[in-house]
Amino acid sequence: MRFLLIEDNAQLADVVVDRLSLDGHVVDHAADLQTAWDFTATSDYDLILLDIMLPDGDGRTFLANHRAKRGRTPVIVLTARSEVSDRVGILDLGADDYMVKPIDFSELEARCRAVLRRRGGEARNILTLGDLGFDSQSGTLNVAGRNVQLRTRELRLFEVLANAPGQVFSKSALVDRLFSFDEDVSENAIEVYVGRLRRHLRDTTVKITTVRGLGYKLETE
């Protein structure tokens, strides 16, 4: 999954990026609102982590504008404000969740998973596709009664495809979802990860289909 972190505290941002990157997520960091708008203009994100007090404005303005433009990307607000009225205001503006600083990073990871599950209509970490079970938290596929551990990039690629079965993703779109701006990779990398996933899926009813000239989609037989 690709996340956008909007946070001006460099030390906190570094820790958040490192923790979420260990989970295999791609995290772009914007230290101010203008950079955040530039990022959202050029990339699609699965989740936005938003600070309130920023050098060039209020994060609530970003949230309100994001929703006014019918932006559907889930938003978790990171705030130092602990008053109930402040939290209610944040939720009423369209935030999907909030966390009061200082942040517990294990809780942050859990809240990210919960928000992403809700977006996909799932209440649990387990997703069932055909005869295949997928646990997004542990990164495992259950294939014919045995668990297959996915590597980080395989996991995130399968997550993208599995959350939108039947939708065609171009190679460039998948590169955008799996790699940050700082990583210099070619679209051939996607072919490598698709090949690995296909080997894992060989004995299941779930297939990754190539749509010639367009990209890949996940289907069940």
C-alpha positions as CSV (number, residue, x, y, z in Angstrom):
1,M,0.0,0.0,0.0
2,R,1.1,3.6,-0.6
3,F,0.7,6.1,2.2
4,L,1.2,9.8,2.4
5,L,2.4,11.2,5.7
6,I,1.9,14.9,6.2
7,E,3.9,15.9,9.3
8,D,6.4,18.7,9.9
9,N,8.2,17.1,12.9
10,A,11.1,15.5,11.1
11,Q,12.0,13.1,13.9
12,L,8.5,11.8,14.3
13,A,8.1,11.5,10.5
14,D,11.3,9.5,10.2
15,V,10.1,7.0,12.8
16,V,6.7,6.6,11.2
17,V,8.2,6.1,7.7
18,D,10.6,3.5,9.1
19,R,7.9,1.6,11.0
20,L,5.5,1.5,8.1
21,S,8.2,0.7,5.6
22,L,9.1,-2.4,7.6
23,D,5.6,-3.6,7.0
24,G,6.2,-3.2,3.2
25,H,4.3,0.0,2.7
26,V,5.5,2.8,0.5
27,V,5.4,6.1,2.5
28,D,5.9,9.5,0.9
29,H,6.6,12.3,3.4
30,A,5.3,15.9,3.0
31,A,6.5,18.4,5.6
32,D,3.9,21.0,4.6
33,L,0.6,21.4,2.9
34,Q,1.9,22.6,-0.4
35,T,4.1,19.5,-0.8
36,A,1.2,17.4,0.2
37,W,-1.0,18.9,-2.6
38,D,1.8,18.4,-5.1
39,F,2.0,14.7,-4.1
40,T,-1.7,14.1,-4.3
41,A,-1.8,15.8,-7.7
42,T,0.6,13.2,-9.1
43,S,0.0,10.0,-7.1
44,D,-2.9,7.9,-5.8
45,Y,-2.7,6.9,-2.1
46,D,-4.3,4.2,-0.1
47,L,-4.1,6.1,3.1
48,I,-3.2,9.6,4.3
49,L,-1.7,10.3,7.8
50,L,-2.4,14.0,8.5
51,D,-0.9,16.3,11.2
52,I,-3.0,19.3,12.1
53,M,-0.5,22.1,12.9
54,L,1.7,22.6,9.8
55,P,4.1,25.4,8.8
56,D,1.9,26.7,6.0
57,G,-1.6,26.1,7.4
58,D,-4.0,23.9,9.2
59,G,-4.3,20.2,8.4
60,R,-8.1,20.5,8.8
61,T,-8.2,22.8,5.8
62,F,-6.4,20.0,3.8
63,L,-9.0,17.5,5.0
64,A,-12.0,19.7,4.3
65,N,-10.7,20.4,0.7
66,H,-9.8,16.7,0.2
67,R,-13.4,15.7,1.0
68,A,-14.9,18.7,-0.9
69,K,-13.1,17.4,-4.0
70,R,-14.7,14.0,-3.4
71,G,-11.3,12.5,-2.4
72,R,-12.1,9.0,-1.1
73,T,-8.7,8.2,0.3
74,P,-9.0,7.3,4.0
75,V,-7.5,9.9,6.4
76,I,-6.1,9.3,9.9
77,V,-5.5,12.5,11.7
78,L,-2.5,12.8,14.1
79,T,-3.2,15.5,16.6
80,A,-1.9,16.9,19.9
81,R,-5.5,18.1,20.7
82,S,-7.2,15.8,23.3
83,E,-10.4,17.7,23.9
84,V,-13.6,15.8,22.9
85,S,-14.8,18.8,20.9
86,D,-11.6,18.9,18.8
87,R,-11.9,15.2,18.0
88,V,-15.5,15.5,17.1
89,G,-14.7,18.3,14.8
90,I,-12.0,16.3,13.1
91,L,-14.4,13.4,12.5
92,D,-17.1,15.7,11.2
93,L,-14.8,17.1,8.6
94,G,-14.4,13.6,7.2
95,A,-11.5,11.9,9.0
96,D,-11.8,8.1,9.2
97,D,-9.9,8.0,12.5
98,Y,-7.6,10.0,14.7
99,M,-4.7,9.5,17.1
100,V,-3.6,11.8,19.9
101,K,0.1,12.4,20.2
102,P,2.4,11.1,21.6
103,I,1.7,8.1,19.2
104,D,2.1,4.5,20.1
105,F,3.4,3.0,16.9
106,S,2.0,-0.5,17.3
107,E,-1.4,1.2,17.7
108,L,-0.8,3.3,14.7
109,E,-0.1,0.2,12.6
110,A,-3.2,-1.5,13.9
111,R,-5.4,1.6,13.2
112,C,-4.0,1.7,9.6
113,R,-5.0,-1.9,9.1
114,A,-8.4,-1.3,10.5
115,V,-9.1,1.7,8.3
116,L,-7.9,-0.1,5.2
117,R,-10.1,-3.1,6.1
118,R,-13.2,-0.9,6.5
119,R,-12.5,0.7,3.1
120,G,-12.4,-2.8,1.6
121,G,-15.6,-3.8,3.4
122,E,-13.8,-6.4,5.6
123,A,-14.1,-6.6,9.4
124,R,-11.1,-9.0,9.7
125,N,-7.6,-9.3,8.3
126,I,-8.7,-12.5,6.5
127,L,-9.8,-12.1,2.9
128,T,-11.3,-15.1,1.0
129,L,-10.9,-15.4,-2.8
130,G,-12.1,-18.6,-4.4
131,D,-10.4,-21.4,-2.6
132,L,-7.7,-19.1,-1.3
133,G,-7.4,-17.4,2.1
134,F,-5.2,-14.3,2.5
135,D,-4.1,-12.9,5.9
136,S,-2.9,-9.3,5.2
137,Q,-1.6,-8.9,8.8
138,S,0.7,-12.0,8.7
139,G,1.3,-11.8,5.0
140,T,0.3,-15.4,4.3
141,L,-1.7,-17.2,1.7
142,N,-3.6,-20.4,2.7
143,V,-3.2,-22.7,-0.3
144,A,-4.8,-26.1,-0.1
145,G,-4.5,-26.1,3.7
146,R,-0.9,-24.9,3.8
147,N,0.4,-21.4,4.6
148,V,2.6,-19.7,2.1
149,Q,4.6,-16.7,3.5
150,L,4.8,-13.9,1.0
151,R,7.8,-11.6,0.7
152,T,7.2,-7.9,1.3
153,R,6.8,-6.7,-2.3
154,E,4.8,-9.8,-3.2
155,L,2.5,-9.2,-0.3
156,R,1.8,-5.6,-1.2
157,L,1.3,-6.4,-4.9
158,F,-1.2,-9.1,-4.0
159,E,-2.9,-6.8,-1.6
160,V,-3.5,-4.2,-4.4
161,L,-4.9,-6.8,-6.8
162,A,-6.9,-8.7,-4.2
163,N,-8.7,-5.5,-3.0
164,A,-10.0,-4.8,-6.5
165,P,-10.6,-8.2,-8.2
166,G,-11.4,-7.8,-11.9
167,Q,-9.9,-4.3,-12.0
168,V,-7.0,-3.9,-14.5
169,F,-3.9,-2.3,-13.2
170,S,-1.2,-1.0,-15.6
171,K,2.4,-1.7,-14.9
172,S,3.0,2.0,-14.3
173,A,0.1,2.2,-11.8
174,L,1.5,-0.8,-9.9
175,V,5.0,0.8,-9.8
176,D,3.4,3.9,-8.4
177,R,1.7,1.8,-5.7
178,L,4.7,-0.3,-4.7
179,F,7.7,2.1,-4.9
180,S,8.4,5.6,-3.6
181,F,9.6,8.6,-5.6
182,D,13.1,7.9,-4.3
183,E,13.3,4.4,-5.8
184,D,14.5,4.1,-9.3
185,V,12.8,1.0,-10.7
186,S,11.6,-0.1,-14.1
187,E,8.2,-1.7,-15.0
188,N,10.1,-5.0,-15.5
189,A,10.2,-5.3,-11.7
190,I,6.4,-5.7,-11.7
191,E,6.7,-8.7,-14.1
192,V,9.1,-10.3,-11.7
193,Y,6.7,-10.0,-8.7
194,V,3.7,-11.1,-10.8
195,G,5.7,-14.2,-11.9
196,R,6.4,-15.0,-8.2
197,L,2.8,-14.6,-7.2
198,R,1.6,-16.8,-10.1
199,R,3.8,-19.6,-8.8
200,H,2.2,-19.3,-5.4
201,L,-1.3,-19.3,-6.9
202,R,-0.6,-22.3,-9.3
203,D,-2.8,-24.8,-7.3
204,T,-5.7,-22.4,-6.6
205,T,-8.7,-21.0,-8.4
206,V,-7.2,-17.5,-8.2
207,K,-5.3,-16.3,-11.2
208,I,-3.5,-13.1,-12.2
209,T,-4.4,-12.5,-15.8
210,T,-2.5,-10.4,-18.3
211,V,-4.7,-8.0,-20.3
212,R,-2.6,-7.4,-23.4
213,G,-1.5,-3.8,-23.7
214,L,-3.2,-2.7,-20.5
215,G,-1.8,-4.6,-17.5
216,Y,-2.9,-7.2,-15.0
217,K,-6.0,-8.2,-13.1
218,L,-6.9,-10.8,-10.4
219,E,-9.7,-13.3,-11.2
220,T,-11.2,-16.4,-9.7
221,E,-12.2,-19.3,-11.9
